[in-house]
Amino acid sequence: MIGKIVLSAVVSLMGVQVVAEQTTGEKASATANDAKRSVKKKIHRAEESVCAKGDTQCLADKAKHRTQEGSDYTKDKVKELKDKAD
């Protein structure tokens, strides 16, 4: 019986959404992060297009760039979600 009550409470809480507004500073920070990521991505693509280190080294650099870009994106989005929840 208690298990059913706990389960129903958990299920009902899953439908609750956190709705909060970002401050102007948080929005500006998110926009700045988007711009930085875009510039970094363009620089990586330019470096990759002129890579003359050999196929394996160029592929390694390309993989490293994609990993960095994914990491930056994830960190920025986690921070944005935290800001929205605050």
N, C-alpha and C positions, 0 to 999 in steps of 0.2 A: 504494500500500500504506500509506504513512504517512498519507495523507489519510483512509483508512478507519479507521485507529487513532485519529486525532484526532477524527474524527466520532463514533466509538463512545464515546470518553471524554467528549465533550461531552454526548452523549445520556444517558449513564449519570449524569453529574453533575446533569442537569436534574431527575432524580427525587429527588435528595437534598433533604430539607427541613431547614431550620434550626429546631431545637426548643430553646427556652430559656424559662425562667420569668421573668415580670416581678417586680420587687421590689414590696414594699408601697407604697413611695413612687411608683413608676411607675404602679401601678394607681390610686392616689389622684389622681395628676396626670391620668390619662386620664379618670377620673370627673369631676374638676373641669372639664376641657376640655369634656366632653359637656354638663355643666350650663351652662357659660358660653354654649356655642353655642345651647342650647335657649332660654335667656333672651333672647339677642340676636335669635333668630328670632321670638320672641313680640313683642318690642318692634318689630321691623320690620313684622310683620303689623298691629300696632295703628296704627303710623304710616300704613301704606298704607290702612287702612280709613277714616281720617279725612282723607285727602289732599284738599285743595281748591285745588291749584295749577294745575289744568287737566289734561286728559287726557294730553298728551304729557309734561309734567313728572312726573306721577304714574307713568306707565309707565317713564320714565327712572329714577326713584327705585327702582321695583320691580326693574328689571333690575340696578341697582347693588347692591341688597340681596342678590339671588340670587347675584350674582358674589362678594360678600364672604362669604356663607355657604358657598359652594362652596370658596372659597379657604381659609377657616378649617378646614373639614372635612378638606380634603386635607392641610394642614399638620399638623393634629393626628394624622391616621392615619399619615402618614409618620414622625412622631416616635414613635408607638406601635410601629410596625414596627421602627424602629431600636432602641428599648428592648428589644423581644422578641429581637432578634438579638444584642444585647450580652450 
